[in-house]
Amino acid sequence: MSKRPSVISTRINLAGAVLFTGLAIVLPRNAQAQEKEVELERIVITSRRAPLGLSRVSENVEVITGEELNLLPARDLSEALNYLPGIYIDPRRGFGRATSISIQGSASRQVRVMIDGIPLNTQASGQVNPAKFPIEDISRIEVVKGPVSSAWGSSLGGVINVITKDTGNRLVPKGKVTSSYAGFSTKKESFDLSGKAAGLGYYLFSSYMDSGGKGPRDDVLEKKAFGKLSYDLREKGKISGSFGFSQGDANSGEFPDGTWSAAPYRVQYGKFGWNKKFQGADLNVDFKNSRQDIITKNFSSVATDVPLTDAPPDVVRSRDVLYEISAVASAHPRGKDLLTVGFDSDYDVLKTTYLEEAKSLYLQAPFANYTLKLGPWDLNSGLRFDDNSEFGSAFSPSAGFVYHFEEFKDTLVRFNFSRAFNAPPLLWKYYAGVSPGVTGDNPQIKPERARVYELGAESRALSPLWLKLSLYRQDVKDAISGAANAQGEWIQKNFQKFRRQGVEARAGYELFESLDLFASAAFNDIEDRATRQTVQDAGSPRQSFDLGLDYKGKTGFTFYLNGRYDYWNNTYEIFQPKDRKFIFDLKASQKVKALTFFLNIYNLFDSRYWSDYFFPAPKRYFEGGAAIEW
């Protein structure tokens, strides 16, 4: 351990040299003005670590804006993501319940989730519970379906980057207050405020949600807050800082035998950054931090002479802390290309009941990406080198293109090839739990590595019809899945090779100026190449369908209807999941000057469905509320 500080210093200095050497190379001697994007072109950051037009990206990327989020019957990030085609949220038992994310049939731990570029995947499970995070403070969500390891490293399933609202720019504050009531004695209030005073921009948000739940010991209480400050230093750049906080307590509900569990959690995340615009280039340096405390209390009725409420619980505690330094420089050679170079330096610490002592890892990762524009072609390439103190090193190159058909309106084809990887969480390597036979450590576990092929096309040539088709294939070496070891312990182990492949098709039709119809279908297939058997996993859906409509009237009335069908490919032999049916949700709202009224109806047709037989998802229920803005 005594050698670690010098190793870190050497690696950071090396990464810094790569960054600033790259910046010196790309700064043009005679800088030209950046090529202006078409006004309607959406700009994305996540796939290249710098702003680039969505139509120039060779990966399959989706963007949902804050305005579009307002149309959805969603209360947190988990519910919002559930309405995006190709993204699968594990069926929920009710309000605030922990859930998981799958993209293109991936495991949840293979999906990298960030808020403003702050990584949130834990070293305890590798996952992120998106129900912990609000949506009211979101400016937009960028989703890359498929890995972008050449930009972000460990991300075999995809990347979700939540970009929060910016600070205000006027002296008179702008604000919004929202209050709603829903079934199961549920109430929620939220508040946000933004403005600028004495050169200091600010944005503040807070929310509170309390639900009685749909059964005994099924209540949920959540408190969330977020704040952001920015100050313009003029010729010296701009500094900004942000801090987010989520705290909650979600009880599981009682099982038939009277047992139940409580899961209080506390999450805090933030960053401090400096941005400097040079002539023809930008430099961003960010210091990021997150801390996630999760407690699980399992209440048992084994002691029959002790009332259940007084029985001492079985308690599992976990604390995951991340410190990260990131630096990214971007420039526009020839005024229309994009070059980004940078590095990430991480320090992760995990403390949990399932470890005899705290474990940590160090990560150093320089990277570079380039987008070259040649007529109707956009050529993308990237390379990243990750050096992980626990799981070794990995090179992640990528190359792809976008071809724009100039003779057809908004028509293009995409192709991308990449090598990607996904590092397992620390707990799987060092597990030393108190429940033998349930799970075990695996010191030999290795990161998954994959060759990934992606092909897509989209077009608006047949106006008002919009079409998009995406295909993918991943050949995953050392794929990780659960299995029993020689001692009968259930462990996560490497398999020789998995193949994951699938297709997604989407269509939209503008029936009238204010009314759009949409539909999508996705199919995912996962196969163990050694046995030629389909891999069945509750977190990896096999097929999915969406259909619905949205209406945005000129008088301030909006209406959104979405139906989702998921087949979760579970392997349960008893209490078979009842999940293979359409579930429709809708939201209607009316704006009258500064006041907006809304009504949400969940599970519109009152379908009975579940992934867990003892905790079926809620049947039809309503939510109504109002918001006032100034």
VOGU-3710 file (C-alpha; in Angstrom, 3 decimals, decimal comma):
1> mskrpsvist> 0,000/0,000/0,000  2,903/2,366/0,585  3,605/2,562/-3,124  0,046/3,500/-4,100  0,327/7,353/-3,819  3,338/7,471/-6,144  1,593/5,173/-8,645  -1,473/7,394/-8,645  0,635/10,500/-9,092  2,521/8,948/-11,999
11> rinlagavlf> -0,685/7,861/-13,733  -2,378/11,236/-13,256  0,672/13,053/-14,596  0,753/10,734/-17,625  -2,966/11,226/-18,282  -2,569/14,972/-17,868  0,266/14,996/-20,382  -1,928/13,158/-22,882  -4,755/15,648/-22,320  -2,796/18,841/-22,690
21> tglaivlprn> -0,646/17,521/-25,532  -3,859/16,705/-27,371  -5,220/20,169/-26,641  -2,094/21,804/-28,012  -2,360/19,770/-31,199  -6,005/20,562/-31,895  -5,895/24,309/-31,215  -5,988/25,765/-34,746  -3,528/28,512/-35,595  -6,247/30,372/-37,447
31> aqaqekevel> -9,396/29,385/-35,580  -12,593/29,445/-37,569  -16,113/29,862/-36,255  -17,824/26,593/-35,416  -20,212/25,278/-37,987  -23,734/26,140/-36,795  -26,038/23,210/-36,257  -29,484/23,303/-37,802  -31,868/24,901/-35,292  -33,974/21,775/-34,971
41> erivitsrra> -30,937/19,493/-34,534  -30,713/18,098/-31,030  -27,285/18,365/-29,455  -25,961/15,467/-27,370  -22,941/15,258/-25,098  -22,842/11,737/-23,705  -21,516/9,747/-26,670  -18,502/12,028/-27,313  -18,001/13,848/-23,966  -18,602/17,134/-25,866
51> plglsrvsen> -21,576/18,682/-27,736  -22,348/17,117/-31,134  -25,448/16,991/-33,318  -27,521/13,858/-32,731  -27,654/12,992/-36,443  -23,843/12,855/-36,568  -23,520/10,153/-33,894  -22,951/6,568/-35,086  -24,332/4,979/-31,901  -28,034/4,470/-31,184
61> vevitgeeln> -28,837/7,499/-29,018  -32,161/8,734/-27,619  -32,841/12,153/-26,118  -35,804/13,207/-24,041  -36,072/16,874/-23,083  -37,501/18,471/-19,972  -40,513/19,656/-21,967  -41,180/16,086/-23,108  -40,811/14,842/-19,528  -43,641/17,162/-18,528
71> llpardlsea> -45,958/15,182/-20,831  -45,277/11,883/-19,032  -47,170/10,467/-16,026  -43,872/10,034/-14,165  -42,786/10,968/-10,630  -39,123/9,927/-10,657  -36,344/8,906/-13,029  -37,395/5,256/-12,926  -40,904/5,974/-14,192  -39,658/8,402/-16,853
81> lnylpgiyid> -37,215/5,869/-18,321  -39,973/3,263/-18,490  -41,638/5,233/-21,316  -38,563/5,155/-23,556  -38,624/2,326/-26,153  -35,851/-0,223/-25,786  -35,348/0,579/-22,099  -36,795/-1,891/-19,636  -37,570/-1,156/-15,999  -38,116/-4,211/-13,822
91> prrgfgrats> -41,855/-4,334/-12,941  -42,467/-2,322/-9,788  -44,493/-3,253/-6,746  -45,557/0,337/-6,084  -44,368/3,818/-5,189  -40,679/4,334/-4,561  -39,765/0,651/-4,774  -36,247/-0,304/-5,801  -36,048/-1,313/-9,437  -33,454/-1,995/-12,109
101> isiqgsasrq> -32,706/-0,973/-15,691  -32,052/-3,078/-18,777  -31,076/-1,801/-22,245  -31,133/-4,184/-25,206  -31,543/-7,146/-22,861  -28,516/-6,234/-20,732  -28,109/-6,860/-17,023  -28,780/-3,805/-14,882  -25,153/-3,635/-13,701  -24,081/-3,252/-17,356
111> vrvmidgipl> -25,941/0,060/-17,689  -23,883/3,056/-16,619  -26,073/5,699/-14,954  -24,862/9,244/-14,295  -26,207/12,615/-13,228  -24,264/15,415/-14,927  -21,523/12,876/-15,636  -21,290/11,730/-11,978  -21,194/7,891/-11,944  -23,780/6,301/-9,631
121> ntqasgqvnp> -23,241/2,541/-10,132  -22,236/1,005/-6,802  -19,463/-1,455/-6,002  -21,936/-3,504/-3,946  -24,151/-4,594/-6,852  -22,968/-2,649/-9,902  -26,508/-1,321/-10,276  -28,354/1,956/-9,834  -31,880/2,291/-8,484  -33,328/5,133/-10,630
131> akfpiedisr> -36,362/5,493/-8,336  -34,127/7,440/-5,940  -33,740/10,402/-8,277  -36,215/13,180/-9,162  -37,220/14,291/-12,659  -38,342/17,841/-11,882  -34,729/19,109/-11,940  -33,908/17,463/-15,298  -33,110/19,478/-18,416  -32,815/16,364/-20,591
141> ievvkgpvss> -31,921/12,679/-20,507  -29,438/11,213/-22,983  -29,487/7,453/-23,474  -26,912/5,513/-25,490  -28,295/2,061/-26,295  -25,225/-0,092/-26,393  -21,732/0,427/-24,984  -19,607/3,539/-25,400  -16,534/2,206/-23,654  -14,294/4,391/-25,818
151> awgsslggvi> -15,758/7,403/-23,995  -16,902/6,134/-20,572  -15,230/2,775/-19,945  -17,302/0,092/-18,202  -20,693/0,279/-19,957  -21,531/-2,924/-21,804  -25,297/-2,407/-21,828  -25,544/1,334/-22,380  -25,202/4,754/-20,789  -27,863/6,961/-19,229
161> nvitkdtgnr> -26,735/10,517/-18,514  -29,208/12,774/-16,706  -28,416/16,436/-17,363  -29,891/18,789/-14,795  -31,365/22,239/-15,332  -28,994/25,172/-15,593  -28,783/28,097/-13,232  -30,992/31,132/-13,846  -30,009/34,263/-15,764  -32,334/36,984/-14,441
171> lvpkgkvtss> -32,559/39,021/-11,261  -36,258/38,305/-10,714  -36,369/34,622/-9,663  -38,255/32,088/-11,733  -40,005/29,358/-9,789  -42,537/26,544/-9,730  -44,548/24,817/-7,003  -46,330/21,502/-7,641  -48,669/19,532/-5,396  -50,439/16,252/-6,131
181> yagfstkkes> -52,500/13,528/-4,481  -52,786/9,910/-5,614  -54,237/6,576/-4,622  -52,960/4,682/-1,580  -52,915/7,889/0,513  -50,079/9,307/-1,542  -49,125/12,964/-1,591  -46,211/14,751/-3,207  -44,971/18,338/-3,192  -42,064/19,850/-5,098
191> fdlsgkaagl> -40,519/23,293/-5,462  -37,825/24,842/-7,640  -36,354/28,311/-7,991  -33,734/29,823/-10,310  -32,220/33,220/-10,884  -29,060/35,321/-10,862  -27,841/37,950/-8,429  -24,513/39,826/-8,312  -23,182/37,577/-11,081  -24,035/34,393/-9,165
201> gyylfssymd> -26,472/32,077/-10,943  -28,459/29,588/-8,895  -30,959/26,752/-9,208  -32,660/25,126/-6,192  -35,048/22,171/-6,001  -36,708/20,075/-3,297  -39,488/17,465/-3,143  -41,348/15,374/-0,580  -43,391/12,234/-1,191  -45,321/10,122/1,328
211> sggkgprddv> -47,385/7,041/0,457  -49,293/4,650/2,653  -48,813/1,854/0,123  -51,306/-0,748/-0,977  -50,972/-3,133/1,952  -49,548/-3,682/5,477  -46,002/-2,378/5,948  -45,952/-1,048/2,408  -45,434/2,653/3,134  -42,801/4,866/1,500
221> lekkafgkls> -41,313/8,215/2,505  -38,917/10,152/0,227  -37,125/13,491/0,476  -35,062/14,840/-2,420  -33,130/18,051/-3,008  -30,759/19,522/-5,578  -28,853/22,791/-5,871  -26,543/24,358/-8,437  -24,443/27,552/-8,447  -22,387/29,148/-11,228
231> ydlrekgkis> -20,183/32,220/-11,483  -18,658/33,744/-14,626  -14,994/34,696/-14,188  -14,981/36,325/-17,645  -11,585/35,811/-19,276  -10,638/33,297/-16,569  -13,528/30,987/-17,386  -16,551/29,875/-15,405  -16,875/27,917/-12,172  -19,890/25,901/-11,118
241> gsfgfsqgda> -20,902/23,542/-8,361  -23,861/21,279/-7,695  -25,109/19,012/-4,929  -27,899/16,422/-4,917  -29,475/14,576/-2,028  -32,036/11,770/-1,801  -33,240/10,106/1,381  -35,978/7,560/1,717  -37,433/4,619/3,558  -39,355/2,003/1,582
251> nsgefpdgtw> -40,940/-0,973/3,331  -41,471/-4,181/1,401  -44,969/-5,111/2,537  -45,706/-8,292/4,490  -45,212/-11,772/3,076  -47,843/-14,408/3,894  -45,661/-15,669/6,792  -45,587/-12,196/8,347  -41,974/-11,351/7,490  -41,115/-8,007/5,931
261> saapyrvqyg> -38,152/-5,728/5,314  -37,319/-2,042/5,488  -34,794/-0,374/3,164  -33,796/3,114/4,313  -31,269/4,822/2,054  -29,335/8,056/1,764  -27,635/9,220/-1,445  -25,613/12,377/-1,962  -23,737/13,399/-5,085  -22,137/16,526/-6,454
271> kfgwnkkfqg> -19,322/18,123/-8,345  -17,266/21,284/-8,604  -16,126/22,302/-12,074  -14,173/24,884/-14,034  -14,778/25,623/-17,702  -12,571/27,759/-19,946  -13,284/28,638/-23,568  -10,192/29,161/-25,670  -10,098/30,313/-29,269  -11,617/27,306/-30,990
281> adlnvdfkns> -11,521/24,927/-28,011  -13,075/24,231/-24,588  -11,571/22,791/-21,423  -13,625/21,295/-18,575  -12,173/20,072/-15,283  -14,542/18,478/-12,757  -14,137/17,110/-9,248  -16,962/14,628/-8,563  -18,138/12,795/-5,482  -20,957/10,437/-4,565
291> rqdiitknfs> -21,835/8,597/-1,376  -24,566/5,995/-1,140  -25,675/4,501/2,174  -28,143/1,618/1,965  -29,529/-0,369/4,903  -31,717/-3,460/4,667  -33,576/-4,564/7,797  -35,174/-8,002/7,559  -37,845/-8,632/10,181  -38,509/-12,302/10,889
301> svatdvpltd> -41,326/-14,023/12,778  -39,124/-16,937/13,894  -39,362/-15,943/17,556  -43,037/-16,803/18,120  -43,061/-15,481/21,684  -41,907/-12,018/20,569  -44,241/-9,648/18,713  -43,051/-9,134/15,143  -42,683/-5,371/15,572  -40,324/-5,924/18,555
311> appdvvrsrd> -38,222/-8,712/17,038  -34,596/-7,628/16,427  -34,060/-7,304/12,682  -31,307/-8,837/10,594  -29,463/-5,729/9,370  -27,248/-5,382/6,295  -25,388/-2,092/5,819  -23,562/-0,835/2,740  -21,667/2,386/2,036  -20,235/3,170/-1,408
321> vlyeisavas> -18,073/6,283/-1,837  -16,619/7,559/-5,115  -14,130/10,351/-5,789  -13,409/11,232/-9,414  -11,371/13,825/-11,270  -12,229/14,319/-14,933  -10,702/16,630/-17,502  -11,991/16,952/-21,057  -10,694/19,219/-23,821  -12,614/19,625/-27,068
331> ahprgkdllt> -11,897/21,484/-30,291  -13,333/21,831/-33,805  -10,617/21,314/-36,436  -11,637/22,736/-39,826  -14,569/24,357/-38,023  -16,799/21,289/-38,472  -14,979/18,292/-36,997  -14,928/17,421/-33,287  -11,951/16,186/-31,293  -12,110/15,399/-27,584
341> vgfdsdydvl> -9,231/14,248/-25,385  -9,239/13,750/-21,643  -8,867/11,453/-18,672  -10,803/10,108/-15,699  -9,202/9,248/-12,356  -11,379/7,339/-9,843  -11,050/6,184/-6,258  -13,852/3,891/-5,025  -14,371/2,608/-1,465  -16,902/-0,048/-0,412
351> kttyleeaks> -17,853/-0,839/3,189  -20,531/-3,436/3,814  -21,665/-6,085/6,261  -20,691/-8,655/3,630  -16,996/-7,683/3,731  -14,563/-8,338/6,577  -12,889/-5,000/5,836  -13,392/-2,080/3,456  -12,231/-2,627/-0,114  -11,131/0,004/-2,621
361> lylqapfany> -10,084/0,323/-6,232  -8,219/2,880/-8,323  -8,919/3,672/-11,941  -6,962/5,759/-14,451  -8,306/6,201/-17,971  -7,094/8,530/-20,755  -9,310/8,688/-23,854  -9,701/10,433/-27,213  -12,568/10,622/-29,743  -12,720/12,209/-33,189
371> tlklgpwdln> -15,622/12,978/-35,563  -14,610/13,851/-39,129  -17,103/15,391/-41,553  -16,571/14,640/-45,261  -19,528/15,729/-47,385  -22,504/13,495/-46,499  -20,287/11,320/-44,280  -19,596/11,624/-40,568  -16,745/9,310/-39,553  -16,435/8,551/-35,845
381> sglrfddnse> -13,517/6,963/-34,022  -12,466/6,652/-30,409  -10,024/4,999/-28,031  -9,847/4,679/-24,266  -7,442/2,832/-21,963  -8,756/1,798/-18,530  -6,306/0,694/-15,851  -8,247/-0,788/-12,908  -6,327/-1,794/-9,774  -8,684/-4,748/-9,126
391> fgsafspsag> -9,679/-5,942/-12,602  -6,727/-5,150/-14,843  -6,564/-3,031/-17,976  -8,671/-2,749/-21,111  -8,328/-1,015/-24,485  -11,664/0,127/-25,898  -11,477/1,268/-29,541  -14,507/2,219/-31,623  -15,124/3,187/-35,242  -18,277/4,038/-37,137
401> fvyhfeefkd> -19,950/6,218/-39,714  -23,159/8,068/-40,500  -24,188/8,568/-44,118  -26,770/11,275/-44,889  -28,867/10,792/-48,044  -29,057/14,312/-49,410  -31,824/13,466/-51,894  -34,160/12,252/-49,099  -35,357/14,390/-46,211  -33,724/13,536/-42,859
411> tlvrfnfsra> -32,618/10,085/-44,035  -29,448/8,405/-42,842  -27,788/5,087/-42,052  -25,480/4,379/-39,128  -22,885/1,723/-38,413  -20,639/1,329/-35,403  -18,097/-1,266/-34,292  -16,495/-1,249/-30,879  -14,708/-3,307/-28,299  -16,340/-2,910/-24,934
421> fnappllwky> -16,042/-4,245/-21,405  -17,858/-4,304/-18,093  -16,069/-4,666/-14,752  -17,944/-6,585/-12,012  -18,612/-4,933/-8,638  -16,041/-5,378/-5,875  -18,454/-7,313/-3,671  -18,582/-10,222/-6,109  -14,831/-10,655/-5,786  -14,485/-10,358/-2,009
431> yagvspgvtg> -17,842/-11,413/-0,547  -17,471/-12,674/3,025  -21,097/-12,797/4,115  -22,740/-14,184/7,194  -25,137/-16,448/5,268  -23,157/-19,433/3,885  -24,854/-21,230/1,020  -26,539/-18,063/-0,226  -23,603/-16,620/-2,121  -19,821/-16,657/-2,099
441> dnpqikpera> -16,764/-14,729/-3,200  -14,988/-15,335/-6,509  -11,397/-13,978/-6,459  -10,889/-15,163/-10,051  -13,798/-13,224/-11,530  -12,834/-11,227/-14,625  -14,413/-8,315/-16,506  -16,697/-9,125/-19,422  -15,288/-8,156/-22,813  -17,231/-7,878/-26,036
451> rvyelgaesr> -17,107/-7,139/-29,722  -20,133/-5,042/-30,601  -21,718/-4,425/-34,005  -24,506/-1,856/-34,468  -26,443/-0,955/-37,607  -29,301/1,518/-37,918  -31,320/3,696/-40,258  -33,923/6,412/-39,880  -35,935/8,589/-42,238  -38,591/11,277/-42,553
461> alsplwlkls> -38,641/11,065/-46,337  -42,295/9,974/-46,336  -43,571/12,953/-44,376  -45,438/12,918/-41,980  -44,118/9,392/-41,244  -40,917/8,887/-39,228  -39,178/5,488/-39,169  -36,191/4,135/-37,265  -34,622/0,666/-37,322  -31,719/-0,509/-35,150
471> lyrqdvkdai> -29,924/-3,853/-35,001  -27,136/-4,958/-32,687  -24,967/-7,930/-31,860  -22,602/-8,429/-28,934  -20,189/-11,346/-28,637  -19,391/-11,300/-24,920  -16,304/-13,158/-23,728  -16,102/-14,122/-20,028  -19,794/-13,275/-19,655  -20,925/-13,189/-16,020
481> sgaanaqgew> -23,973/-14,992/-14,680  -24,997/-16,829/-11,508  -24,038/-20,457/-10,848  -23,271/-22,803/-7,930  -19,619/-23,481/-7,061  -18,135/-26,763/-5,742  -19,190/-25,897/-2,179  -22,788/-25,332/-3,230  -22,526/-21,556/-2,810  -24,283/-19,373/-5,356
491> iqknfqkfrr> -21,659/-17,149/-6,972  -21,305/-14,872/-9,958  -18,868/-16,527/-12,370  -17,469/-16,120/-15,865  -18,839/-18,204/-18,715  -16,922/-18,796/-21,926  -19,055/-16,713/-24,259  -22,545/-15,239/-24,520  -24,078/-13,806/-27,656  -26,568/-10,997/-27,258
501> qgvearagye> -28,385/-9,740/-30,318  -31,620/-8,027/-31,189  -33,594/-5,528/-33,202  -35,656/-2,441/-32,438  -38,132/-0,784/-34,793  -39,907/2,509/-34,178  -42,460/4,556/-36,101  -44,168/7,878/-35,587  -46,968/9,470/-37,585  -48,153/13,084/-37,402
511> lfesldlfas> -51,878/12,580/-37,851  -52,649/16,250/-37,321  -50,517/19,261/-36,527  -50,951/18,670/-32,782  -51,485/14,884/-32,674  -48,756/12,258/-33,068  -49,131/8,479/-33,057  -46,206/6,216/-32,199  -45,356/2,529/-31,933  -42,241/0,443/-31,338
521> aafndiedra> -41,152/-3,172/-31,007  -37,942/-4,697/-29,662  -36,601/-8,240/-29,504  -33,552/-9,423/-27,558  -31,947/-12,850/-27,613  -29,197/-14,016/-25,246  -27,498/-17,349/-25,870  -24,776/-19,269/-24,065  -22,573/-20,156/-27,044  -21,017/-23,154/-25,265
531> trqtvqdags> -24,358/-24,903/-24,616  -26,433/-23,203/-27,355  -29,066/-22,560/-24,693  -31,092/-19,357/-24,344  -30,082/-17,489/-21,198  -33,178/-16,745/-19,135  -32,866/-13,941/-16,649  -35,560/-11,902/-14,917  -33,574/-8,731/-15,561  -33,148/-9,356/-19,296
541> prqsfdlgld> -36,453/-8,980/-21,173  -36,888/-10,875/-24,418  -39,472/-8,733/-26,201  -41,250/-5,435/-25,754  -43,894/-3,368/-27,523  -45,014/0,253/-27,112  -47,882/2,117/-28,699  -49,649/5,365/-27,948  -50,289/8,970/-28,857  -49,567/12,476/-27,646
551> ykgktgftfy> -51,529/15,649/-28,242  -50,335/19,205/-27,658  -53,157/21,687/-28,226  -52,833/25,402/-28,903  -55,052/26,217/-25,903  -52,629/24,661/-23,393  -54,257/21,221/-23,268  -51,977/18,160/-23,538  -52,776/14,463/-23,568  -50,359/11,508/-23,488
561> lngrydywnn> -51,250/7,803/-23,678  -48,699/4,974/-23,633  -49,126/1,205/-23,609  -46,211/-1,106/-22,795  -45,926/-4,884/-23,167  -42,874/-6,634/-21,724  -42,012/-10,324/-21,685  -39,445/-10,690/-18,915  -38,270/-14,189/-19,796  -38,376/-15,395/-16,184
571> tyeifqpkdr> -37,557/-18,979/-15,263  -39,871/-19,369/-12,257  -41,529/-22,783/-12,091  -44,168/-21,736/-9,543  -46,064/-18,482/-9,189  -45,357/-17,808/-12,871  -45,038/-14,042/-13,495  -48,076/-12,474/-15,065  -46,368/-9,779/-17,122  -47,269/-10,506/-20,742
581> kfifdlkasq> -49,959/-7,945/-21,396  -50,264/-4,289/-22,310  -50,341/-1,823/-19,426  -51,581/1,651/-20,370  -50,891/4,919/-18,542  -52,117/8,393/-19,446  -51,641/11,998/-18,474  -53,909/14,950/-19,311  -53,091/18,541/-18,393  -54,527/21,994/-18,953
591> kvkaltffln> -52,562/25,197/-18,590  -54,404/28,415/-17,698  -51,942/31,308/-17,574  -49,494/30,511/-14,744  -51,530/27,581/-13,421  -51,451/24,002/-14,758  -53,856/21,236/-13,704  -53,052/17,581/-14,430  -54,585/14,127/-14,080  -52,666/10,843/-14,309
601> iynlfdsryw> -54,270/7,425/-14,618  -51,987/4,437/-14,111  -52,878/0,955/-15,380  -55,808/2,437/-17,238  -57,570/-0,848/-18,001  -57,086/-2,267/-14,507  -54,917/-5,227/-15,583  -53,655/-7,604/-12,924  -49,969/-8,371/-13,415  -46,842/-9,118/-11,404
611> sdyffpapkr> -43,240/-10,206/-11,499  -43,417/-11,156/-7,820  -46,551/-13,172/-7,048  -46,805/-11,944/-3,442  -46,403/-8,283/-4,415  -48,392/-7,638/-7,598  -48,066/-4,240/-9,260  -50,843/-1,764/-8,369  -54,137/-1,985/-10,187  -55,705/1,145/-11,670
621> yfeggaaiew> -55,225/4,297/-9,595  -55,400/8,049/-10,107  -53,217/11,047/-9,384  -54,346/14,653/-9,620  -52,552/17,875/-8,939  -51,688/21,420/-9,908  -48,575/23,510/-10,523  -48,089/27,255/-10,439  -45,190/29,034/-12,153  -43,862/32,570/-12,005
//
